[in-house]
Amino acid sequence: MNGGLVRGALAGAAATVAMSIIMVVSERIGLMGRHPPERIVERGMAVADGLPNPDTVDAMAGAAHLAFGTVCGAAFGLLMNSRASVTGQRLAIPWALIIWLVSYFGWIPALRILPPPTEDRPGRAWTLLFAHLVYGVTLGALWRWISSASATRVAEVLPR
């Protein structure tokens, strides 16, 4: 199994939790409105001819967001696997911004789930940008830490 994939997935999952905290706090103080993962799940259920139950939507939205962030982290890990952990840490924020751009200026408005940030409510647009920066910082820090810890363990078991 590819070590970069696993390290990236672990870092991506943790980074998704960190960004989700920002999103929940933002929702509670009235900046966010409905979370994009909830709107995505509702749209998917409507297309599948399902009746969106709020509890089901919340659970599915949380799972879908965690899965998406984990997969994005795994992809980052595959791309960064042969690079130094410091390089991966430096590229994590641009990676998170690419995810934000492709999602919120790309497929999400194309599917008419949300308008692009330039046309959305300012609180949600800024919150999502900030949350993705938090994702990038967390992904990078954890990538460096996990990669360094992995390298240390490998060095300890190799014959000298």
Sine and cosine of phi, psi and omega as CSV:
sin_phi,cos_phi,sin_psi,cos_psi,sin_omega,cos_omega
0.00,0.00,0.59,-0.81,-0.03,-1.00
-0.95,0.30,0.87,-0.50,-0.01,-1.00
-0.90,0.45,-0.59,0.81,0.02,-1.00
-0.90,0.44,-0.62,0.79,0.02,-1.00
-0.88,0.47,-0.72,0.69,-0.03,-1.00
-0.93,0.37,-0.72,0.69,0.01,-1.00
-0.88,0.47,-0.66,0.75,0.02,-1.00
-0.91,0.42,-0.65,0.76,0.01,-1.00
-0.90,0.45,-0.69,0.73,0.03,-1.00
-0.89,0.46,-0.72,0.69,0.01,-1.00
-0.91,0.42,-0.63,0.78,0.01,-1.00
-0.90,0.43,-0.65,0.76,0.02,-1.00
-0.90,0.44,-0.72,0.69,0.01,-1.00
-0.91,0.41,-0.63,0.78,0.02,-1.00
-0.91,0.42,-0.57,0.82,0.04,-1.00
-0.91,0.41,-0.63,0.77,0.06,-1.00
-0.89,0.46,-0.69,0.72,-0.01,-1.00
-0.88,0.48,-0.71,0.71,-0.02,-1.00
-0.94,0.34,-0.51,0.86,0.02,-1.00
-0.91,0.42,-0.56,0.83,0.06,-1.00
-0.88,0.48,-0.69,0.72,0.05,-1.00
-0.86,0.50,-0.69,0.72,-0.04,-1.00
-0.91,0.41,-0.66,0.75,0.00,-1.00
-0.92,0.40,-0.71,0.70,0.02,-1.00
-0.88,0.48,-0.68,0.73,0.01,-1.00
-0.88,0.47,-0.64,0.77,0.04,-1.00
-0.90,0.44,-0.68,0.73,-0.05,-1.00
-0.92,0.40,-0.48,0.88,0.02,-1.00
-1.00,-0.08,0.09,1.00,0.14,-0.99
1.00,0.00,0.20,0.98,0.00,-1.00
-1.00,0.09,-0.50,0.87,-0.29,-0.96
-1.00,-0.09,-0.62,0.79,-0.22,-0.98
0.96,0.29,-0.45,-0.89,0.02,-1.00
-0.95,0.31,0.63,-0.78,0.02,-1.00
-0.93,0.37,0.63,-0.78,0.06,-1.00
-0.82,0.58,-0.66,0.76,0.03,-1.00
-0.86,0.51,-0.57,0.82,0.05,-1.00
-0.91,0.41,-0.67,0.74,-0.01,-1.00
-0.93,0.38,-0.58,0.81,0.03,-1.00
-0.91,0.41,-0.71,0.70,0.01,-1.00
-0.90,0.43,-0.69,0.72,0.04,-1.00
-0.85,0.52,-0.69,0.73,0.01,-1.00
-0.89,0.45,-0.69,0.73,0.03,-1.00
-0.89,0.46,-0.66,0.75,0.02,-1.00
-0.92,0.39,-0.62,0.79,0.01,-1.00
-0.91,0.41,-0.65,0.76,0.03,-1.00
-0.90,0.43,-0.59,0.81,0.01,-1.00
-0.99,0.13,0.14,0.99,0.03,-1.00
0.92,0.40,0.50,0.87,0.04,-1.00
-0.99,-0.15,0.43,-0.90,0.07,-1.00
-1.00,-0.07,0.91,-0.42,-0.06,-1.00
-0.93,0.37,0.94,-0.33,0.14,-0.99
-0.99,0.12,0.78,-0.62,-0.08,-1.00
-0.81,0.58,-0.65,0.76,0.01,-1.00
-0.92,0.40,-0.65,0.76,0.02,-1.00
-0.91,0.41,-0.68,0.73,0.01,-1.00
-0.87,0.49,-0.72,0.69,-0.01,-1.00
-0.87,0.50,-0.73,0.68,-0.02,-1.00
-0.90,0.43,-0.71,0.70,-0.01,-1.00
-0.92,0.39,-0.60,0.80,0.01,-1.00
-0.91,0.42,-0.69,0.73,0.04,-1.00
-0.88,0.47,-0.71,0.71,0.01,-1.00
-0.91,0.41,-0.67,0.75,-0.01,-1.00
-0.91,0.41,-0.66,0.75,0.00,-1.00
-0.91,0.41,-0.69,0.72,0.04,-1.00
-0.89,0.46,-0.68,0.74,0.02,-1.00
-0.89,0.45,-0.70,0.71,0.00,-1.00
-0.88,0.48,-0.73,0.69,0.01,-1.00
-0.90,0.43,-0.58,0.81,0.03,-1.00
-0.93,0.38,-0.70,0.72,0.02,-1.00
-0.90,0.43,-0.65,0.76,0.05,-1.00
-0.89,0.45,-0.62,0.78,0.07,-1.00
-0.91,0.41,-0.65,0.76,0.04,-1.00
-0.89,0.45,-0.67,0.75,0.05,-1.00
-0.89,0.45,-0.67,0.75,0.08,-1.00
-0.86,0.52,-0.71,0.71,0.01,-1.00
-0.88,0.48,-0.64,0.77,0.05,-1.00
-0.89,0.45,-0.67,0.74,-0.01,-1.00
-0.94,0.35,-0.54,0.84,-0.08,-1.00
-1.00,-0.09,-0.08,1.00,-0.18,-0.98
-0.79,0.61,-0.66,0.75,-0.07,-1.00
-1.00,-0.06,0.06,1.00,-0.02,-1.00
-0.99,-0.15,0.35,-0.94,0.04,-1.00
-0.89,0.46,0.52,-0.85,-0.03,-1.00
-0.87,0.49,-0.52,0.85,0.02,-1.00
-0.92,0.39,-0.64,0.77,0.04,-1.00
-0.89,0.47,-0.71,0.71,0.05,-1.00
-0.86,0.51,-0.65,0.76,0.01,-1.00
-0.89,0.45,-0.65,0.76,-0.01,-1.00
-0.93,0.37,-0.50,0.86,-0.06,-1.00
-1.00,0.01,-0.10,0.99,-0.06,-1.00
-0.93,0.37,-0.62,0.78,0.01,-1.00
-0.93,0.37,-0.73,0.69,0.10,-1.00
-0.85,0.53,-0.60,0.80,0.05,-1.00
-0.87,0.49,-0.71,0.70,0.01,-1.00
-0.90,0.44,-0.61,0.80,0.02,-1.00
-0.94,0.34,-0.54,0.84,0.09,-1.00
-0.90,0.43,-0.68,0.73,0.05,-1.00
-0.86,0.51,-0.72,0.69,0.01,-1.00
-0.87,0.49,-0.74,0.67,-0.02,-1.00
-0.88,0.47,-0.76,0.65,-0.04,-1.00
-0.90,0.44,-0.61,0.79,-0.02,-1.00
-0.97,0.25,-0.82,0.57,-0.20,-0.98
-1.00,0.03,-0.23,0.97,0.17,-0.99
-0.94,-0.34,-0.05,1.00,-0.10,-1.00
-0.90,-0.44,-0.98,-0.20,-0.19,-0.98
-0.94,0.34,-0.52,0.85,-0.02,-1.00
-0.93,0.38,-0.75,0.66,0.10,-1.00
-0.92,0.38,-0.55,0.83,0.00,-1.00
-0.88,0.48,-0.56,0.83,0.04,-1.00
-1.00,0.03,0.08,1.00,0.02,-1.00
0.86,0.52,0.61,0.79,0.05,-1.00
-1.00,0.07,-0.70,0.72,0.08,-1.00
-0.60,-0.80,0.43,-0.90,0.12,-0.99
-0.96,0.28,0.29,-0.96,0.09,-1.00
-0.88,0.47,0.36,-0.93,-0.05,-1.00
-0.81,0.59,-0.52,0.86,0.00,-1.00
-0.93,0.38,-0.32,0.95,0.00,-1.00
-0.90,-0.44,-0.03,1.00,-0.04,-1.00
-1.00,0.04,0.15,-0.99,0.08,-1.00
-0.89,0.46,0.70,-0.71,-0.10,-0.99
-0.84,0.54,-0.64,0.77,-0.02,-1.00
-0.86,0.51,-0.68,0.74,0.01,-1.00
-0.94,0.35,-0.70,0.71,-0.04,-1.00
-0.86,0.52,-0.75,0.67,-0.01,-1.00
-0.94,0.35,-0.61,0.79,0.03,-1.00
-0.88,0.47,-0.71,0.71,-0.03,-1.00
-0.91,0.41,-0.62,0.79,0.07,-1.00
-0.90,0.44,-0.73,0.68,0.01,-1.00
-0.89,0.45,-0.68,0.73,0.01,-1.00
-0.87,0.49,-0.61,0.79,0.04,-1.00
-0.95,0.32,-0.53,0.85,0.12,-0.99
-0.90,0.43,-0.65,0.76,0.07,-1.00
-0.88,0.47,-0.68,0.74,0.07,-1.00
-0.83,0.55,-0.74,0.67,-0.03,-1.00
-0.90,0.44,-0.70,0.71,0.02,-1.00
-0.88,0.47,-0.72,0.69,-0.02,-1.00
-0.91,0.41,-0.71,0.70,0.03,-1.00
-0.84,0.54,-0.73,0.68,-0.02,-1.00
-0.90,0.44,-0.71,0.71,-0.01,-1.00
-0.90,0.43,-0.69,0.73,0.00,-1.00
-0.94,0.33,-0.59,0.80,0.06,-1.00
-0.85,0.52,-0.73,0.68,-0.01,-1.00
-0.90,0.44,-0.71,0.71,-0.02,-1.00
-0.90,0.43,-0.75,0.67,-0.02,-1.00
-0.91,0.42,-0.67,0.75,-0.01,-1.00
-0.91,0.42,-0.66,0.75,0.03,-1.00
-0.91,0.41,-0.66,0.75,0.03,-1.00
-0.90,0.44,-0.64,0.77,0.02,-1.00
-0.91,0.42,-0.68,0.73,0.00,-1.00
-0.90,0.44,-0.62,0.78,0.02,-1.00
-0.90,0.44,-0.69,0.72,0.01,-1.00
-0.90,0.43,-0.64,0.77,0.03,-1.00
-0.90,0.44,-0.70,0.71,-0.01,-1.00
-0.89,0.46,-0.54,0.84,-0.01,-1.00
-0.94,0.34,-0.49,0.87,-0.07,-1.00
-1.00,-0.09,-0.21,0.98,0.02,-1.00
-0.97,0.24,0.61,-0.79,0.05,-1.00
-0.92,0.39,0.55,-0.84,-0.02,-1.00
-0.99,-0.15,0.00,0.00,0.00,0.00
